[in-house]
Amino acid sequence: MIDIFLDLPPMVQALIATCFTWGMTALGAALVFTTKTMNQKLLDGMLGFAGGVMIAASFWSLLAPALDMAEKDDIAAWIPAAVGFMLGGIFLWGIDKIIPHLHPGASMTEAEGLQPNKKRRSTLLVLAITLHNIPEGLAVGVAFGAAAAGFPESSLAGAVALGLGIGIQNFPEGVAVSLPLRRDGISRRKSFFYGQFSGMVEPISAVIGVLAVTLVEPLLPYALSFAAGAMIFVVAEEVIPGSQEEGNKDLASMTLMIGFTVMMILDVALG
């Protein structure tokens, strides 16, 4: 089974990996069928863990290979990494400003003065998580594309580790959408649908990532750094504040450390 996966084209590998991450989002959303509420400490702990996974993945799976690749060029190695990293954050910041959405856990009145109605809230919640899944899918696609391009700095095992890590951290994202919607009185079936739907963008983003690095290989260090910058923006703007807004700062901080350690071990051991 593993040999079959290794022989597949990089785009198919990335699609399989992001279907797994999408499935983990759906698995988290499926908790709506077994419970109406979740312990806030548990949810904050999962969000902290997710943040740690994303931070570690941003460096070991994306930035570090980008720096190694850039060292072979005539320009300073830090330039592609710095430019791509900042562009990734600016891209997500721009999308946040252009598309109205509701941060998970926020009240409707906090969402730019929008009127509180359940249909609008569900749409904004799904938009929030969907926007944040874009860099995750892009990162997986870029990683598989880089491995297929034959760069020694990027390995297929490292790309698989990245997909596995992102899949683990997608579980609380599905929970963060479906359970609040259920609390708002939306049916379990619709709450699950909206929760898993937020992960659907990852396979699409992965295809874009693979195409970007296989068609234009010189852009690879920029693409890797772009994905890293976008992920760090999500962690700083959403994941960490969301995990601590209910007062569970110590718990969220420690689970972030655990998530970082787990992803670091996965990437170093498998990569």
Protein Blocks (a to p, Z undefined) as FASTA:
>chain_A
ZZmmmmpcfklmmmmmmmmmmmmmmmmmmmmmmocbdcfklmmmmmmmmmmmmmmmmmmm
mmmmmmmmmmmpmbdfklmmmmmmmmmmmmmmmmmmmpgcddehiafklngoiacdfklm
mmmmmmmmmmmmmmmmmmmmmmmmmmmnopakbcfklmmmmmmmmmmmmmmmmmmmmmmm
mmnopafklmmmmmmmmmmmmmmmmmmmmmmmmmmmmlmmmmmmmmmmmmmmmmmmmmmm
mmmmnopamlmmmmmmmmmmmmmmmmmmmZZ
